[in-house]
């Protein structure tokens, strides 16, 4: 299993006591879990749970793990968290009547696929400029849309040209927009390729009349 270290970890202490006078004894055991609070979709990280007392710390080997949203962050019986869909999930552990929890956030992972969003299938007079930009989305392997993924647009057939930008990135709306496409001089189907590193490419077509 591919494990990644998180840049940010949280350490959560929860004293689980049933009954008692309300005062905390010096050696009251506490469950301590350390959980990465930000992970990437498609990666896995190890959460740990320990029982601490005034006399020391020992692993909570019998800890039971749970995720409030397994479709966002799945956790195994041994505490391995796997990021899936973008969002937040509460990771909790319990052991010996004690419990602790923390919220983790899953961010999109590496680019895996590029798709056409808009601008495909336009038509116009030969050598004319089309009215709409070519628009793409880039997603990770789980289908999360990615902000900041680089996309390059290149005329492949037809002899036309693209206004700037021909190299751009997906913005806050998850869309990468090219400059407007000027068709080549001859009638027929013409094509532009859009590609993103790690995500492959897609082809836009337009018909010159």
N, C-alpha and C positions, 0 to 999 in steps of 0.2 A: 504493500500500500504506500502510496506516495504521500509523505507527510511534509508539511511546510510549517516553518516557524512564523508566527504572527508578529507584526510590528508593535502590537499593543495587547497586553495581557491584563486581566483583572483578577484580583484575589478576593474572594468573598468569604466572609466569616459569618456563620449563623449558629448560634447556640440553641440547640434543641433540648429543652428540659420540660418534663411533664410534672406538674405539681411543684412543690417546694415553697419556700417562704418568700420568693421574689428576689432574694439577694443571691449574688453569684459567688459560689464557692471558689477559692483560689484555683482548685484543680478541676473545675468543671470542663469536661471535654467539649471541643468545638470541631465542627466539620469545616474544613477549609478546601475550597476548590479553586483551581487556577484554570481559567478558560480564555482563549484568544477572543477578543471582542470584535475583531474585524477579520474576515477571511474571504478569499476569492472563490467564486463558483468554480467547481471542478477540482478544487484542492481539498486535502484532508489534513487535520491537525489533531493532536492528542490533548485531551483535557485530563487533569489529574485531580484526585480527591485525597485529602489526608485528615487524620484526626489528631488534633493538637491538645495537649494538656500542659500544665506548668512544668511537668517533668520531661516533656519531649514531644516528638511528632512521629507518627507512624502512618503508613499507607492505609487507606480505607479500601482494602481489597474486595470487600463485599458490596461496594457502592453500586447503587442502581441508578442508571442514567436515563434521562428523558428529554425530549425536545417538544416544545409546544407546537412547532410547525415543521414537521419532518420534510415537507416539500421544499422548505427553504434551507434548513440545516438539519440533516439527518445525523443521528448519533448512534453508535453501536453499543453493544453491551459492555464493551471495554473502554468506552469513553472517546472513541475516535469520531470527530465531527467532520462531515463532508458537506461542503457548500454546494447548494443547488440553485434555486431561484433567488433572484435579488429580493432582499427584504430583511426582516428581523425575526428572531425566534428566541424564546427563553429556554436556556439550557439549565437543567436542574440535576442535582445528585442527592441521594439519600442513603444513610447508613446508620444502623444502630439507633434509630429514633431521631436522628439529626438530619437536617436538610439545608441546602443552600442553592441559590440560583443566580443566573446572570443573563443579561440580554446580549446576544451576539448579532452582528450585522453581516450579511452576505453581499458582497459587491460583485459586479460582472467579472468574468474571467477573461482569458485571452481570446482574441478574435478567432472565430472558427468558420463563419459563413457570411457572405455578402449577398444581399438580395435587392432586387429592383423595388423601389418605393413608388416612383412616379416618373413620367417623362418618356416612357417607352411607347412605340407605335405611332409617333407623330408623322405628319405628312405636310408637304409644302412644295412650292415650285422649286425646280432645280436652281441651285446657287442662292437660294433665299435663306434667311435666318429663321429658325423655328422659334415658337413663342414661349416654350417651357424649358427650364433647366432639366438636366438628368439627375435624378435623386436616388440615393441608395441608403440602406440601413446595413449595419454590421452587427452580428450577434455572436455570443460565445456558444460553447457546445450545448449549454442548457437552454438556449433560446433567449437569454437576457440581451436586451439592446445595449450597445456600448456607446459611450460618449468619448470623443477624442480619437477614434480610429481613423487612420489615414486612408484616403481613397484617391486613386489616380485614374483619370479619364483619358482615353487615347482613341483617336479616329483610326479605324481598322480598314474599312472599305468605303469607297465612294469619292475620296479625294476632298472631302469637306474639311472644316476646321472648327475648333472650339475656342470660344472666348475664355479669358481667365475668370475663375480659377480652373485649371485642369488638374491641380493637386490640391486637395482640401481635406478636411476632417469632419467627422460626424459631430454635430453641434449639440447643444442642450436639448434640442428636440429629437435627437438621435438621427438626424438626416444630414447626409453629405450632398451638397448641390454643386453641379458643374456650372461653368459659364454656358451661354446659349450656343447652340449648335448651328453652324452655317453649312447647309448641304453642299455637296459637290455639284459640278456642272452637268452631270449626265442623269437622265431619268433612271429610276429603279430603286431597289432596296439598298440602303447604306447602313453601316454599323459603327458603333463605338463600344469599346471595352472599358469596363470599370473594374479595378482590382484593388484589393487590400491585403497587405502582408499577413500571411497565415490564414486568410479567409477565402482565398481563391478569387474568381472573377465572375462577372455576369456581362451579358451582351445586350445593348440597346439597339433597336432597329428603327429606321425611319424611311419613308418612301418619298422619293423625289419625283415630281410629275413633269 
